[in-house]
Amino acid sequence: MKNSTLVKGTAAIAVGAALLLGGGGTLANWNDQATAAPGSIVSGDLKIGLNSAPGVWTDRGGVDITAKIKDGTYLVVPGDLLTFKQDLDVTLTGAKMAANITASGANAASGFGDSVVVSAPVLTVGSTAVANPLTTSKKVTATITFEFKAATKDRVDVNKTYNFNNVEFTLSQVLPAGA
């Protein structure tokens, strides 16, 4: 009988423990929580726009030839160096924001052969040169040159047209150095 009592006692303890552990009863189980307020994430901005003044064409001597270029009465000859300047408003806001300005529509040749060189835009703020990538908002002047090489011979590229059509300035985000 001692075995029977021992078995019954052990069975009762096992059933009680199972009930406590299995959810039939309660075990002390401490809980706590804390709420963090990490804030809001807000995006920055990247924008390029033409300044209110239209772009200006000048010849090698600095004479404004914009009207003649637009109406087709300026006829370029070997040795000419024409410069187009366009003021741009650049908005760059955000942590680690950096962007490059490029131009399309001012492609090499475009009707002429190898006698013409068209530059990528050179960027300045006032008279100070700035380089890509830009990292802050600013007013930038983009300068593109069109050079009809003086060494052009034998009527090469006579009566040709270089169609600048629409020069499009593009501002493209890049990863800044060390980001």
Residue pairs with C-beta under 8 A, 6 or more apart in sequence:
16 25
18 24
19 25
20 26
20 27
21 27
43 94
44 92
44 93
44 94
44 95
44 97
45 91
45 92
45 93
45 94
46 91
46 92
46 93
46 94
46 97
46 99
46 171
46 173
47 89
47 90
47 91
47 171
48 88
48 89
48 90
48 91
48 101
48 169
48 170
48 171
49 88
49 89
49 91
50 86
50 87
50 88
50 89
50 169
51 86
51 87
51 88
51 89
51 139
53 87
54 66
54 86
55 66
55 84
55 85
55 86
55 87
55 167
56 64
56 66
56 84
56 85
56 86
57 64
57 65
57 66
57 69
57 74
57 82
57 83
57 84
58 64
58 65
58 82
58 83
58 85
59 65
59 80
59 81
59 82
59 83
60 80
60 81
60 82
65 74
65 82
68 74
69 82
76 82
76 146
76 148
76 162
77 148
78 115
78 148
78 149
78 150
78 151
78 152
79 148
79 149
79 150
80 146
80 147
80 148
81 145
81 146
81 147
81 148
82 145
82 146
82 147
83 143
83 144
83 145
83 146
84 106
84 143
84 144
84 145
84 146
84 164
84 167
85 141
85 142
85 143
86 141
86 142
86 167
86 169
87 139
87 140
87 141
88 101
88 139
88 140
88 141
88 142
88 169
89 139
90 99
90 101
90 134
90 137
90 138
90 139
90 140
90 171
91 137
92 98
92 99
92 134
92 135
92 136
92 137
93 137
96 175
96 176
96 179
97 135
97 173
97 176
98 133
98 134
98 135
98 173
98 174
98 175
98 176
98 179
99 132
99 133
99 134
99 171
99 172
99 173
99 174
100 132
100 133
100 134
100 171
100 172
100 174
101 121
101 123
101 132
101 134
101 140
101 142
101 169
101 170
101 171
102 120
102 121
102 169
102 170
102 172
103 120
103 121
103 142
103 144
103 167
103 168
103 169
103 170
104 167
104 168
104 170
105 164
105 165
105 166
105 167
105 168
106 118
106 121
106 144
106 146
106 164
106 167
107 118
108 116
108 117
108 118
109 116
110 118
110 162
110 163
110 164
111 160
111 161
111 162
111 163
112 148
112 157
112 160
112 162
113 156
113 157
115 148
115 149
115 152
115 156
115 157
116 146
116 147
116 148
116 149
116 157
116 162
117 145
117 146
117 147
117 149
118 144
118 145
118 146
118 147
118 162
119 143
119 144
119 145
119 147
120 144
121 142
121 143
121 144
121 169
122 129
122 142
122 143
122 144
122 145
123 129
123 130
123 131
123 132
123 134
123 140
123 141
123 142
123 143
124 130
124 140
124 141
124 143
125 138
125 139
125 140
125 141
130 138
130 140
132 174
133 174
133 176
134 140
135 176
142 169
144 167
146 162
148 157
